[in-house]
């Protein structure tokens, strides 16, 4: 005859089997102890799978070179960019671009649609117009004399 104990944890399910005799009487505690350790490990693994991984040493979920342009030029240069998904409480995504002059430009995205950029009186960008145009899965952002091309997969992950 076998006794079967079913012990559940936060992240998983463990099934303990024990034979007849004295060992069977001690099995629930052992099974519960083993299950707790297994559940903790599984919970950590599942939490990691549910979270968007970050690029080591950064707060970005992904980094990539993106086409960019300055001084009213087409986006024929390349700028390094990083993305922070779910950056805002409303689900806003932040795309941060490293410009050739060493300054960064933040572009704010809702879903896959950019809707604004950071600006400052100091660099003159406070009065700049913001516009976008889409071609398939690519959005070109024009912010004053700057332009950036952002691919949807960079924003969404994938």
DOMAR-415501 format. One line per field, with one value per atom (N, C-alpha, C): residue number from 1; atom name; x, y, z. Coordinates in steps of 0.05 Angstrom, whole numbers, plus 5000, padded with zeros to 4 digits. Atoms other than C-alpha are relative to their C-alpha. Last residue first. Layout:
N
num NUM_...
atome CA_...
x X_...
y Y_...
z Z_...
REM end
This chain:
158
num 158_158_158_157_157_157_156_156_156_155_155_155_154_154_154_153_153_153_152_152_152_151_151_151_150_150_150_149_149_149_148_148_148_147_147_147_146_146_146_145_145_145_144_144_144_143_143_143_142_142_142_141_141_141_140_140_140_139_139_139_138_138_138_137_137_137_136_136_136_135_135_135_134_134_134_133_133_133_132_132_132_131_131_131_130_130_130_129_129_129_128_128_128_127_127_127_126_126_126_125_125_125_124_124_124_123_123_123_122_122_122_121_121_121_120_120_120_119_119_119_118_118_118_117_117_117_116_116_116_115_115_115_114_114_114_113_113_113_112_112_112_111_111_111_110_110_110_109_109_109_108_108_108_107_107_107_106_106_106_105_105_105_104_104_104_103_103_103_102_102_102_101_101_101_100_100_100_99_99_99_98_98_98_97_97_97_96_96_96_95_95_95_94_94_94_93_93_93_92_92_92_91_91_91_90_90_90_89_89_89_88_88_88_87_87_87_86_86_86_85_85_85_84_84_84_83_83_83_82_82_82_81_81_81_80_80_80_79_79_79_78_78_78_77_77_77_76_76_76_75_75_75_74_74_74_73_73_73_72_72_72_71_71_71_70_70_70_69_69_69_68_68_68_67_67_67_66_66_66_65_65_65_64_64_64_63_63_63_62_62_62_61_61_61_60_60_60_59_59_59_58_58_58_57_57_57_56_56_56_55_55_55_54_54_54_53_53_53_52_52_52_51_51_51_50_50_50_49_49_49_48_48_48_47_47_47_46_46_46_45_45_45_44_44_44_43_43_43_42_42_42_41_41_41_40_40_40_39_39_39_38_38_38_37_37_37_36_36_36_35_35_35_34_34_34_33_33_33_32_32_32_31_31_31_30_30_30_29_29_29_28_28_28_27_27_27_26_26_26_25_25_25_24_24_24_23_23_23_22_22_22_21_21_21_20_20_20_19_19_19_18_18_18_17_17_17_16_16_16_15_15_15_14_14_14_13_13_13_12_12_12_11_11_11_10_10_10_9_9_9_8_8_8_7_7_7_6_6_6_5_5_5_4_4_4_3_3_3_2_2_2_1_1_1
atome N_CA_C_N_CA_C_N_CA_C_N_CA_C_N_CA_C_N_CA_C_N_CA_C_N_CA_C_N_CA_C_N_CA_C_N_CA_C_N_CA_C_N_CA_C_N_CA_C_N_CA_C_N_CA_C_N_CA_C_N_CA_C_N_CA_C_N_CA_C_N_CA_C_N_CA_C_N_CA_C_N_CA_C_N_CA_C_N_CA_C_N_CA_C_N_CA_C_N_CA_C_N_CA_C_N_CA_C_N_CA_C_N_CA_C_N_CA_C_N_CA_C_N_CA_C_N_CA_C_N_CA_C_N_CA_C_N_CA_C_N_CA_C_N_CA_C_N_CA_C_N_CA_C_N_CA_C_N_CA_C_N_CA_C_N_CA_C_N_CA_C_N_CA_C_N_CA_C_N_CA_C_N_CA_C_N_CA_C_N_CA_C_N_CA_C_N_CA_C_N_CA_C_N_CA_C_N_CA_C_N_CA_C_N_CA_C_N_CA_C_N_CA_C_N_CA_C_N_CA_C_N_CA_C_N_CA_C_N_CA_C_N_CA_C_N_CA_C_N_CA_C_N_CA_C_N_CA_C_N_CA_C_N_CA_C_N_CA_C_N_CA_C_N_CA_C_N_CA_C_N_CA_C_N_CA_C_N_CA_C_N_CA_C_N_CA_C_N_CA_C_N_CA_C_N_CA_C_N_CA_C_N_CA_C_N_CA_C_N_CA_C_N_CA_C_N_CA_C_N_CA_C_N_CA_C_N_CA_C_N_CA_C_N_CA_C_N_CA_C_N_CA_C_N_CA_C_N_CA_C_N_CA_C_N_CA_C_N_CA_C_N_CA_C_N_CA_C_N_CA_C_N_CA_C_N_CA_C_N_CA_C_N_CA_C_N_CA_C_N_CA_C_N_CA_C_N_CA_C_N_CA_C_N_CA_C_N_CA_C_N_CA_C_N_CA_C_N_CA_C_N_CA_C_N_CA_C_N_CA_C_N_CA_C_N_CA_C_N_CA_C_N_CA_C_N_CA_C_N_CA_C_N_CA_C_N_CA_C_N_CA_C_N_CA_C_N_CA_C_N_CA_C_N_CA_C_N_CA_C_N_CA_C_N_CA_C_N_CA_C_N_CA_C_N_CA_C_N_CA_C_N_CA_C_N_CA_C_N_CA_C_N_CA_C_N_CA_C_N_CA_C_N_CA_C_N_CA_C_N_CA_C_N_CA_C_N_CA_C_N_CA_C
x 5007_5209_5018_4985_5204_4993_5017_5149_5016_5017_5191_4985_4982_5248_4983_4989_5198_5019_5019_5161_5011_5014_5222_4982_5004_5243_4983_5017_5272_4999_4993_5298_4981_5018_5299_5011_4991_5326_4980_4981_5317_5010_4984_5253_5018_5002_5231_5018_4987_5217_4995_5007_5201_5016_4980_5201_4990_5010_5161_5023_4980_5177_4987_4994_5132_5021_5000_5099_5005_4998_5117_5004_4996_5095_5002_5011_5103_5007_4992_5114_4988_5017_5114_5010_4997_5140_4981_5024_5149_5008_4999_5205_4974_5020_5192_4998_5026_5226_4978_5019_5283_4972_5018_5325_4978_4990_5382_4981_4971_5373_5010_4995_5297_5030_4989_5291_5004_4990_5255_5009_4992_5238_5011_4972_5202_5006_4986_5130_5029_5018_5077_5014_4986_5114_4981_5002_5063_5015_4978_5079_5001_5003_5037_5024_5023_5048_4992_5015_5118_4977_5020_5159_4980_5024_5224_4980_5020_5282_4976_5027_5341_4981_5021_5410_4974_5025_5470_4981_4999_5538_4975_4988_5542_5002_4971_5531_5014_4994_5463_5030_4974_5450_5007_4981_5376_5025_4980_5329_5022_4978_5265_5020_4980_5216_5022_4973_5153_5019_4983_5088_5028_4989_5048_5017_5021_5005_5009_5022_5050_4978_5019_5108_4978_4986_5168_4981_5017_5128_5014_5029_5185_4985_5011_5252_4970_5028_5287_4994_5009_5359_4970_5025_5387_4995_5007_5455_4975_4998_5455_4993_5008_5468_5005_4980_5470_4990_4980_5426_5023_4987_5363_5019_5014_5349_5015_4992_5382_4982_5020_5346_5006_4998_5408_4981_4999_5409_5004_4990_5393_4998_5005_5382_5011_4994_5378_4992_5023_5377_5008_4995_5432_4975_4996_5404_5008_4985_5393_5004_4986_5341_5016_5009_5305_5013_5014_5346_4992_5029_5364_4983_5017_5436_4972_4987_5493_4985_4982_5467_5014_4972_5413_5018_4985_5348_5027_4972_5299_5013_4984_5225_5029_4988_5193_5015_5021_5145_5012_5012_5202_4979_4980_5241_4988_4999_5179_5019_5024_5171_4999_4998_5243_4976_4979_5239_5002_5011_5173_5020_5018_5203_4988_4984_5262_4982_4985_5216_5016_5019_5169_5014_5006_5226_4982_4975_5250_4995_4996_5179_5025_5018_5167_5004_4990_5227_4984_4974_5204_5012_5006_5132_5026_5011_5155_4994_4978_5199_4990_4983_5142_5023_5013_5092_5019_4999_5142_4986_4984_5151_5000_5010_5093_5016_5024_5112_4989_4991_5182_4976_4992_5152_5008_4981_5118_5006_5012_5085_5022_5009_5117_4989_4985_5120_4989_5007_5101_5016_4982_5104_4988_5013_5073_5019_4981_5094_4984_5014_5055_5021_5001_5081_4985_4995_5091_4996_5009_5062_5003_4985_5068_4990_4997_5023_5016_4992_5030_5004_5000_4994_5006_5005_5010_5002_4992_5004_4992_5015_5004_5010_4985_5025_4982_5017_5000_5018
y 5021_5813_4996_5025_5872_4979_5021_5924_4976_4989_5987_4978_4989_5954_5010_5022_5911_5010_5009_5974_4978_5024_6002_4990_5020_6073_4977_5021_6121_4978_5026_6187_4979_5021_6258_4973_5028_6322_4980_5008_6393_4971_4978_6404_4991_4981_6337_5023_4974_6292_5018_4978_6220_5024_4979_6167_5023_4973_6106_5019_4979_6037_5027_5003_5975_5020_5028_5992_5000_5016_6064_4971_5029_6112_4988_5013_6187_4971_5028_6227_4992_5013_6301_4971_5029_6343_4988_5016_6418_4970_5017_6453_4985_4991_6509_4983_4996_6478_5008_5020_6452_5004_4989_6515_4981_5008_6479_5010_4997_6516_4993_4973_6523_5003_4982_6448_5028_4975_6392_5018_4981_6319_5025_5002_6285_5020_4977_6271_4995_4977_6225_5025_4979_6164_5025_4973_6111_5021_4997_6038_5028_5022_6031_4999_5014_6099_4979_5016_6125_4987_5013_6181_4986_5001_6201_4983_5019_6222_5003_4991_6257_4977_5020_6248_5013_4995_6294_4977_5011_6269_5004_4980_6313_4992_4998_6251_5021_4984_6240_5002_4986_6183_5014_5000_6165_5016_4979_6147_4997_5006_6110_5023_4979_6112_4989_5010_6069_5024_4985_6093_4987_5018_6040_5013_5005_6090_4981_5014_6087_4993_4983_6107_4983_4979_6065_5017_4995_6004_5020_5006_5989_5003_5009_6024_4996_4999_6028_4990_5020_6045_5004_4995_6080_4978_5021_6086_5008_4993_6134_4976_5021_6120_5010_5007_6173_4977_5017_6175_4993_5018_6201_4981_5025_6257_4982_5022_6323_4975_5001_6382_4978_4976_6397_5000_4975_6326_5024_4978_6256_5026_4973_6189_5021_4978_6115_5027_4992_6069_5022_4976_6029_5007_5005_5981_5026_4978_5974_4992_5007_5932_5025_5027_5929_4991_5005_5989_4971_5002_6003_4995_4977_5987_4998_4975_5943_5025_4998_5881_5027_5002_5895_5003_4975_5884_4994_5000_5826_5027_4993_5841_5002_4974_5806_5003_4980_5746_5028_5004_5696_5021_4991_5724_4998_4971_5716_5012_4990_5645_5030_5005_5627_5012_4982_5659_4998_4973_5623_5021_4997_5558_5027_4999_5565_5004_4975_5582_5003_4978_5526_5027_5001_5475_5023_4992_5497_5000_4972_5494_5010_4984_5428_5030_5001_5396_5017_4986_5418_5001_4971_5397_5016_4991_5329_5030_4999_5319_5011_4978_5339_5002_4974_5295_5023_4990_5236_5027_4976_5225_5014_4981_5177_5026_4987_5141_5021_4979_5129_5015_4976_5091_5023_5002_5039_5027_5005_5036_5000_5028_5067_4998_5013_5141_4972_5028_5183_4988_5017_5259_4972_5024_5301_4982_5022_5372_4976_5022_5429_4978_5026_5495_4980_5000_5568_4973_4976_5583_4997_4976_5514_5023_4979_5453_5023_4976_5388_5022_4978_5326_5025_4973_5267_5020_4978_5196_5026_4976_5135_5022_4974_5070_5022_4976_5000_5025
z 5018_4411_4977_4994_4455_4981_4989_4449_5011_4980_4437_5015_4980_4399_5024_4984_4361_5022_4980_4339_5018_5009_4303_5023_4978_4320_4989_5010_4268_5021_4990_4296_4988_5010_4269_5010_4995_4299_4988_5021_4270_5004_5010_4311_4978_4978_4336_4994_5006_4277_5023_4982_4297_4990_5000_4243_5016_4996_4261_4999_4994_4234_5003_4972_4234_5009_4990_4168_5030_5024_4149_5010_4999_4202_4973_5024_4208_5001_5007_4271_4974_5020_4291_4995_4999_4348_4980_5007_4339_5001_5024_4376_4996_5020_4425_4975_4988_4486_4980_5009_4443_5012_5020_4450_4992_5026_4486_4977_5003_4552_4972_5009_4546_4993_4981_4552_4987_5011_4519_5022_4980_4531_4986_4993_4474_5022_4990_4456_5006_4997_4428_5011_4986_4401_5001_5012_4379_5017_5019_4392_4987_5019_4454_4982_4990_4485_4980_5018_4471_5015_4985_4502_4981_5017_4469_5015_4991_4514_4981_5007_4480_5009_5005_4510_4994_4985_4505_4993_4973_4483_5017_4983_4421_5029_5005_4377_5018_5024_4410_4997_4996_4458_4975_5022_4450_5008_4995_4507_4979_5018_4489_5005_5004_4547_4982_5005_4546_4995_5019_4576_4998_5020_4612_4979_5020_4650_4978_4987_4711_4981_4986_4666_5013_4985_4648_5016_4977_4626_5019_5004_4578_5026_4974_4587_4996_4996_4519_5028_4980_4503_5004_4986_4442_5020_4981_4408_5015_4972_4350_5017_4981_4276_5029_4980_4222_5017_5013_4160_5018_4980_4194_4987_4998_4143_5020_5019_4158_5004_5022_4193_4980_5017_4235_4976_4985_4262_4981_5016_4238_5016_4989_4271_4981_5018_4252_5012_5016_4312_4981_5016_4346_4984_5029_4397_4987_5012_4472_4970_5025_4508_4991_5007_4575_4974_5025_4598_4996_4992_4671_4975_5008_4655_5012_4994_4681_4992_4976_4648_5002_5011_4595_5025_5005_4632_4989_4992_4629_4993_5023_4623_5008_5001_4681_4974_5003_4676_4997_5026_4664_4994_5019_4724_4972_4998_4767_4979_5014_4742_5001_5029_4759_4985_5010_4828_4970_4999_4842_4989_5022_4819_4999_5025_4866_4976_5000_4924_4975_5007_4905_5000_5029_4904_4992_5014_4973_4970_4994_5001_4985_5017_4966_5005_5027_4999_4981_5000_5067_4973_4997_5054_4999_5025_5028_5001_5019_5089_4973_4993_5135_4981_5005_5098_5007_5027_5094_4997_5001_5168_4973_4981_5176_5000_5011_5112_5019_5019_5138_4989_4985_5197_4981_4978_5153_5012_4974_5085_5022_4995_5025_5028_4979_5009_5004_4997_4950_5022_4985_4949_5003_4993_4894_5015_4995_4887_5009_4988_4855_5004_5013_4834_5017_5029_4844_4988_5014_4912_4970_4992_4940_4983_5020_4939_5011_4987_4976_4979_5020_4953_5016_4988_4996_4978_5018_4969_5014_4992_5014_4981_5001_4983_5010_5000_5000_5000
REM end
